[in-house]
């Protein structure tokens, strides 16, 4: 007798094979039969009219802190994710000495916009070494499986102390010590090693991350130690300001480790074709048997602006700063005062010293009002600048007045990367390239201005069903990309496909209803911390290891998820 039988659904099995109508049988947390399945079952679920797909595998999250206090791993569990990998971009919380904890909180707060007060109250520091961190994570039942990677920032400071935080050059002893700790971590079950090489990443005090500018030799030494375990991956983010130097480093690290390496791929407005040159180098490296891939997003990497959020077009104006900490209703009332309005508009027109913030806050041709559900492929005429042109008003004034709508809860979408041509054709090209992986949703991070943990739902609904501004992509390809392909990239060969013997992580989806709710700010983190979230609609049920963990968007209370160790 089967423990679970899902009958009559449209099976998209994650392998990329054509969809078909059939059944899925499960026992002992594994898939035992697929196709036309007979026999009785302890529990039978009618899936007629539903998609039956593997649980989504999210390889780029930042749940390093949240995993220590939240067994439900929201918002990812609202979007059908059944396996999440954290520790990306060189930031995380292990290894960690007791006296380094506050610094590590400041690093995560600055890089990933997770409030320090949230981390200080929520984190349960039950570890110092990375193996101890894994053991601590393994104690907590969860709604999904999680895996962790070794972050370069924490590793560098653990070994080098203040010298590491100050980005001093690592000496031979430093490199040997970091390499040994990384080897020990991967041997204990870490999924790999990650690093950050971007100027954008800063601590909450404004300092560059410890790994910025680390020598190729340092990364290669660590990579060689990771490779000695015969498992694990390498992951990093870089600005690619010097493509030749950065890609030479990537090649050296990939060759030294002998392990798969992936990096973040973005399109920048100031050099919109540079990503193509990066991918040409990836193709050449792969022809030379180096396993290098790019991690890409399924939409523009963007920000949400608003009075509830970390940023909006006037958040740097001195007259706004003077009231920024007041309750939202009071801010709205003050901002409606004509004199305050005039002052803030006048002050915001002066470009701040940080040119990047000026671009983010004052480029109104790339700010789009969110009216109900967010449109992530908006047209130029839908921007604040486009609206202002039709109204014959200054764009800043239109933006100011819009911010006060919905009693100050109005929000704007700002596509920062991957939207230079005002559509998602570049994203489609990136996703379709054979040497890319789907990631970059950053679930668990960027609480005040990004809610891209909804990527898995958007990927299916937009690219397979809803897109009108260009070609769509096949449903089978999209499911494969965020299930089996991602799982295999991390060495998780026991999941990601609805085939015999695979782990029974399964989504039942009402495809016609699949959707996202509008971005909203909620205050449910430790210390009353805020976070932007979107919920998924249309998930009839999600199973982890054969147990139903969510039904019609609500958690069932089952917590079969566990810490997964590399193998």
Beta strands, then each sheet from edge to edge (+ up, - down):
strand 1: 2-12
strand 2: 20-27
strand 3: 30-35
strand 4: 41-46
strand 5: 51-54
strand 6: 56-58
strand 7: 81-86
strand 8: 145-148
strand 9: 150-151
strand 10: 192-197
strand 11: 233-238
strand 12: 261-264
strand 13: 292-296
strand 14: 301-306
strand 15: 367-369
strand 16: 411-417
strand 17: 436-438
strand 18: 506-509
strand 19: 515-516
strand 20: 520-525
strand 21: 529-533
strand 22: 536-537
strand 23: 539-544
strand 24: 547-551
strand 25: 554-555
sheet 1: 3+ 2- 1+ 4+
sheet 2: 3+ 2- 1+ 5+ 18- 23+ 24- 25+
sheet 3: 6+ 7+ 8+
sheet 4: 9+ 10+ 11+ 12+ 13+ 17+
sheet 5: 14+ 16- 15+
sheet 6: 19+ 22-
sheet 7: 20+ 21-
end
